[in-house]
Amino acid sequence: MTDPKPYTKEFPLREAHRLVRDLMTPNPWIYWIDFMFHITLGWAAFFMALLSPMFSLWQLGGYVVAVLALYRSAIFVHELAHLKKGTFKNFRLVWNIICGIPLMIPSFTYDGVHSDHHKPDVYGTSKDGEYLPFATRRPMEMVIYVLLSFLIPVLLVARFLLLTPLSYLIPPLRKIVWERASSLTIDPGYRRAENAIRNDLNWRQQELGACLFAATVIGLVVLEVFPYPILILWYLIAVTVFILNSLRTLAAHAYRNPGEHKMTLAEQYLDSINIPGNFLITPLWAPVGLRYHATHHLFMSMPYHNLGKAQRRLVNGLTDNTQYLKTMRSGLWDALKHIWHESSTSTKTSQRS
């Protein structure tokens, strides 16, 4: 098993903070322009793919653009989870109406859940719903995790379309739905705490909105107002988005902690991955700053549009950047090879012992 604490040299946290302390303020204009451009592009491409001749280049092009644009738009849920409490209220509302609810991922499903992932006494432990020790388990578990992307869109629709009304009709079910079916996590055993909410105090309205949206679209398809391919296209785009995100998630951390060891902030950073990569290609699969995931774990309140600048300052400005550079990978394939190799090695070691 890989040692969960292989960090012997002190990480220069204070110096790092001094270098980037002026980069912590989000620029609302960047958020609005980025999100509105991509969500408009995404839905326009969706309908282009829907209305184009079957298997034509226009349909294929619309599908690819819709996947990438809607994926980037959806990832803003990560920013919403980190923005200062009580800020960006209009942005949160608009994001939910034209992105979160149509994709069945309203922001409350991440709000109050993701913040635990950044707590030193939770990160990498069994209480962290966004962490599984993949590097210490069989490689096949990573394959299964990616393949679950084919089920997630159906489960999300079932959660909001069926479980929402049922949970109000059957009160004991309400607690189960909140704990086990209301969080965007990777650990199927995760139980959401009763008070796990920061900003989305209107989560019931979001839940109802997702239920009504799903019921309306499906109802209009049944009544033949909407063509049935709209559901197939939605499913295929959602599956592709979740596959992309699952691969990105596997590349986001080293996943070496077996579950009980509590990690310091520096250890959190060194268990995370930075992939600056190609400035054109990498943001397509790691959008909204997530290619700088390790840097994000150092400064979780830093807005996504400043992470690249912070990365460059730290690489060039730290007196000793050797620890900082340990998290770097050259690309997605490189990061996936690393974790696959560690998982394979760990499995062989376990089998011999």
For each residue, the residues with C-beta under 8 A, 3 or more apart:
1: 136 258 346 349 350
2: 6 135 136 256 342 346
3: 6 256
4: 124 256 257 258 261 263
5: 261 263 267
6: 2 3
7: 11 266 267 270 323
8:
9: 322 323
10: 266 323
11: 7 16 266 269 270 323 324
12: 15 16 318 319 320 323 324
13: 16 17 265 266 298
14: 17 18
15: 12 18 19 318 319
16: 11 12 13 19 20 298 314 318 324
17: 13 14 20 21 299
18: 14 15 21
19: 15 16 310 313 314 317 318
20: 16 17 23 24 299 302 306 310 313 314
21: 17 18 24
22:
23: 20 299 302 303 306 309 310
24: 20 21 299 301 302 303 306
25: 303
26: 30 31 79 83 87 88 303 305
27: 30 31 303 305
28: 31 32 88 91
29: 32 33
30: 26 27 33 34 303 305
31: 26 27 28 34 35 76 79 88 91 303
32: 28 29 35 36 91
33: 29 30 36 37
34: 30 31 37 38 72 288 305
35: 31 32 38 39 73 76 91 95 99
36: 32 33 39 40
37: 33 34 40 41
38: 34 35 41 42 69 70 72 73
39: 35 36 42 43 69 70 73 98 99
40: 36 37 43 44
41: 37 38 44 45 65 69
42: 38 39 45 46 65 66 68 69 70 72 73
43: 39 40 46 47 66 70 98
44: 40 41 47 48
45: 41 42 48 49 61 62 63 65 66 69
46: 42 43 49 50 62 66 70 233 234 237
47: 43 44 50 51 62
48: 44 45 51 52 58 59 61 62 65 66
49: 45 46 52 58 59 60 61 62 63 66 233
50: 46 47 62 227 229 230 233
51: 47 48
52: 48 49 56 58 59 62
53: 56 58 59
54: 59
55: 59 60
56: 52 53 59 60
57: 60 61
58: 48 49 52 53 61 62
59: 48 49 52 53 54 55 56 62 63
60: 49 55 56 57 63 64
61: 45 48 49 57 58 64 65
62: 45 46 47 48 49 50 52 58 59 65 66
63: 45 49 59 60 66 67 233 236 237
64: 60 61 67 68
65: 41 42 45 48 61 62 68 69
66: 42 43 45 46 48 49 62 63 69 70 237
67: 63 64 70 71 237 240 241 244
68: 42 64 65 71 72 284
69: 38 39 41 42 45 65 66 72 73
70: 38 39 42 43 46 66 67 73 74 99 103 237 241
71: 67 68 74 75 241 244 245 287
72: 34 38 42 68 69 75 76 283 287 288
73: 35 38 39 42 69 70 76 95 99
74: 70 71 77 99 100 103 105 241
75: 71 72 78 79 245 287 288 290
76: 31 35 72 73 79 80 95 99 288
77: 74 80 81 95 100 105 107 109 110 184
78: 75 81 82 110 114 288 290
79: 26 31 75 76 82 83 288 303 304
80: 76 77 83 88 91 92 95 107 110 111 199
81: 77 78 107 110 111 112 113 114 115 198
82: 78 79 114 115 300 301
83: 26 79 80 87 88 199
84: 87 301
85: 198 199
86: 89 199
87: 26 83 84
88: 26 28 31 80 83 91 92
89: 86 92 93
90: 93 94
91: 28 31 32 35 80 88 94 95
92: 80 88 89 95 96 107 199 200
93: 89 90 96 97
94: 90 91 97 98
95: 35 73 76 77 80 91 92 98 99 100 107
96: 92 93 99 100 101 106 107 206 209
97: 93 94 100 101 209
98: 39 43 94 95 102
99: 35 39 70 73 74 76 95 96 102 103
100: 74 77 95 96 97 103 105 106 107 206 210
101: 96 97 104 106 206 209 210 213
102: 98 99 213
103: 70 74 99 100 238 241
104: 101 153 156 157 159 160 210 214 238
105: 74 77 100 109 110 156 184
106: 96 100 101 109 200 203 206 207 209 210
107: 77 80 81 92 95 96 100 110 111 199 200 206
108: 111 112 182 197 200 202 203 206 207
109: 77 105 106 113 182 183 184
110: 77 78 80 81 105 107 113 114 183 184
111: 80 81 107 108 114 197 198 199 200 203
112: 81 108 115 116 193 195 196 197 198 200
113: 81 109 110 116 117 129 130 183 184 185 192 196
114: 78 81 82 110 111 117 118 130 184
115: 81 82 112 118 119 198
116: 112 113 119 122 127 128 129 196
117: 113 114 122 123 128 129 130 131
118: 114 115 123 268 297 300
119: 115 116 122 123
120: 123 262 263 264 265 268
121: 125 262
122: 116 117 119 125 127 128
123: 117 118 119 120 128 131 262 263 268
124: 4 128 131 133 257 259 261 262 263 268 271
125: 121 122 128 131 257 259 260 261 262
126: 259 260
127: 116 122
128: 116 117 122 123 124 125 131 187
129: 113 116 117 183 185 186 187 190 192
130: 113 114 117 185 186 187 249
131: 117 123 124 125 128 186 187 253 255 257
132: 137 141 145 186 187 255
133: 124 136 137 255 256 257 258 259
134: 137 141 142 145 250 255 339 343
135: 2 254 255 256 339 342 343 346
136: 1 2 133 255 256 258 343 346
137: 132 133 134 141 343 346 347
138: 141 343 347
139: 142 143 340 343 344 347
140: 143 144
141: 132 134 137 138 144 145 343
142: 134 139 145 146 250 339 340 343
143: 139 140 146 147
144: 140 141 147 148
145: 132 134 141 142 148 186 246 250
146: 142 143 149 243 246 247 250
147: 143 144 150
148: 144 145 151 152 246
149: 146 152 239 242 243 245 246
150: 147 239
151: 148 154 155
152: 148 149 155 156 238 239 242
153: 104 156 157 234 235 238 239 242
154: 151 157 158 235
155: 151 152 158 159
156: 104 105 152 153 159 160 238
157: 104 153 154 160 161 214
158: 154 155 161 162 163
159: 104 155 156 162 163 164 177 181 182
160: 104 156 157 163 164 207 210 211 213 214
161: 157 158 164 211 214 215 218
162: 158 159 165 166
163: 158 159 160 166 167 173 177 181
164: 159 160 161 167 168 177 207 208 210 211
165: 162 168 169 211
166: 162 163 169 170 173
167: 163 164 170 171 173 174 176 177
168: 164 165 171 174
169: 165 166
170: 166 167 173 174
171: 167 168 174
172: 175 176
173: 163 166 167 170 176 177
174: 167 168 170 171 177 178
175: 172 178 179
176: 167 172 173 179 180 181
177: 159 163 164 167 173 174 180 181 182
178: 174 175 181 182 192 194
179: 175 176 182 191 192
180: 176 177 190 191 192
181: 159 163 176 177 178
182: 108 109 159 177 178 179 192
183: 109 110 113 129 190 192 196
184: 77 105 109 110 113 114
185: 113 129 130 190
186: 129 130 131 132 145 249
187: 128 129 130 131 132 190
188:
189:
190: 129 180 183 185 187
191: 179 180
192: 113 129 178 179 180 182 183 196
193: 112 196
194: 178
195: 112
196: 112 113 116 183 192 193
197: 108 111 112 200 201 203
198: 81 85 111 112 115
199: 80 83 85 86 92 107 111
200: 92 106 107 108 111 112 197 203 206
201: 197
202: 108 205 206
203: 106 108 111 197 200 206 207
204: 207 208
205: 202 208 209
206: 96 100 101 106 107 108 200 202 203 209 210
207: 106 108 160 164 203 204 210 211
208: 164 204 205 211 212
209: 96 97 101 106 205 206 212 213
210: 100 101 104 106 160 164 206 207 213 214
211: 160 161 164 165 207 208 214 215
212: 208 209 215 216
213: 101 102 160 209 210 216 217
214: 104 157 160 161 210 211 217 218
215: 161 211 212 218 219
216: 212 213 219 220
217: 213 214 220 221 226 230 231
218: 161 214 215 221 222 231
219: 215 216 222 223
220: 216 217 223 225 226
221: 217 218 224 225 226 227 228 230 231
222: 218 219
223: 219 220
224: 221 227
225: 220 221
226: 217 220 221 230
227: 50 221 224 230
228: 221 231 232
229: 50 232 233
230: 50 217 221 226 227 233 234
231: 217 218 221 228 234 235
232: 228 229 235 236
233: 46 49 50 63 229 230 236 237
234: 46 153 230 231 237 238
235: 153 154 231 232 238 239
236: 63 232 233 239 240
237: 46 63 66 67 70 233 234 240 241
238: 103 104 152 153 156 234 235 241 242
239: 149 150 152 153 235 236 242 243
240: 67 236 237 243 244
241: 67 70 71 74 103 237 238 244 245
242: 149 152 153 238 239 245 246
243: 146 149 239 240 246 247
244: 67 71 240 241 247 248 285
245: 71 75 149 241 242 248 249
246: 145 146 148 149 242 243 249 250
247: 146 243 244 250 251 285 332 336
248: 244 245 251 252 285 286 290 332
249: 130 186 245 246 252
250: 134 142 145 146 246 247 255 335 336 339
251: 247 248 273 275 286 329 332 335 336 339
252: 248 249 272 273 290 293
253: 131 271 272 273 293
254: 135 270 271 272 273 338 339 342
255: 131 132 133 134 135 136 250 271 339
256: 2 3 4 133 135 136 271 342
257: 4 124 125 131 133 261 263 271
258: 1 4 133 136 261
259: 124 125 126 133
260: 125 126
261: 4 5 124 125 257 258
262: 120 121 123 124 125
263: 4 5 120 123 124 257 267 268 271
264: 120 267 268
265: 13 120 268 269 297 298
266: 7 10 11 13 269 270 323
267: 5 7 263 264 270 271
268: 118 120 123 124 263 264 265 271 272 297
269: 11 265 266 272 294 295 297 298 327
270: 7 11 254 266 267 294 323 326 327
271: 124 253 254 255 256 257 263 267 268
272: 252 253 254 268 269 293 294 296 297 327
273: 251 252 253 254 293 294 327 328 329 335
274: 291 292 293 294 295 311 327 328 329
275: 251 282 286 291 293 328 329 330 331 332 334 335
276: 282 291 292 308 311 328
277: 281 282 286 291 330 331 332
278: 281 282 331
279: 282 283
280: 283 284
281: 277 278 284 285
282: 275 276 277 278 279 285 286 291 331 332
283: 72 279 280 286 287 291
284: 68 280 281 287
285: 244 247 248 281 282 332
286: 248 251 275 277 282 283 290 291 293 332
287: 71 72 75 283 284 290
288: 34 72 75 76 78 79 304
289: 292 296 303 304 305 307 308
290: 75 78 248 252 286 287 293 296 304
291: 274 275 276 277 282 283 286
292: 274 276 289 295 296 307 308 310 311
293: 252 253 272 273 274 275 286 290 296 297
294: 269 270 272 273 274 297 298 327
295: 269 274 292 298 299 302 307 310 311 314
296: 272 289 290 292 293 299 300 302 307
297: 118 265 268 269 272 293 294 300
298: 13 16 265 269 294 295
299: 17 20 23 24 295 296 302 310
300: 82 118 296 297
301: 24 82 84
302: 20 23 24 295 296 299 306 307 310
303: 23 24 25 26 27 30 31 79 289 306 307
304: 79 288 289 290 307
305: 26 27 30 34 289 308
306: 20 23 24 302 303 309 310
307: 289 292 295 296 302 303 304 310 311
308: 276 289 292 305 311 312
309: 23 306 312 313
310: 19 20 23 292 295 299 302 306 307 313 314
311: 274 276 292 295 307 308 314 315
312: 308 309 315 316
313: 19 20 309 310 316 317
314: 16 19 20 295 310 311 317 318 321 324
315: 311 312 318 321 324 325
316: 312 313 321
317: 19 313 314
318: 12 15 16 19 314 315 321 324
319: 12 15
320: 12 323
321: 314 315 316 318 324 325
322: 9 325 326
323: 7 9 10 11 12 266 270 320 326
324: 11 12 16 314 315 318 321 327
325: 315 321 322 328
326: 270 322 323
327: 269 270 272 273 274 294 324
328: 273 274 275 276 325
329: 251 273 274 275 334 335 338
330: 275 277 334
331: 275 277 278 282 334 335
332: 247 248 251 275 277 282 285 286 335 336
333: 336 337
334: 275 329 330 331 337 338
335: 250 251 273 275 329 331 332 338 339
336: 247 250 251 332 333 339 340
337: 333 334 340 341
338: 254 329 334 335 341 342
339: 134 135 142 250 251 254 255 335 336 342 343
340: 139 142 336 337 343 344
341: 337 338 344 345
342: 2 135 254 256 338 339 345 346
343: 134 135 136 137 138 139 141 142 339 340 346 347
344: 139 340 341 347 348
345: 341 342 348 349
346: 1 2 135 136 137 342 343 349 350
347: 137 138 139 343 344 350 351
348: 344 345 351 352
349: 1 345 346 352 353
350: 1 346 347 353
351: 347 348
352: 348 349
353: 349 350
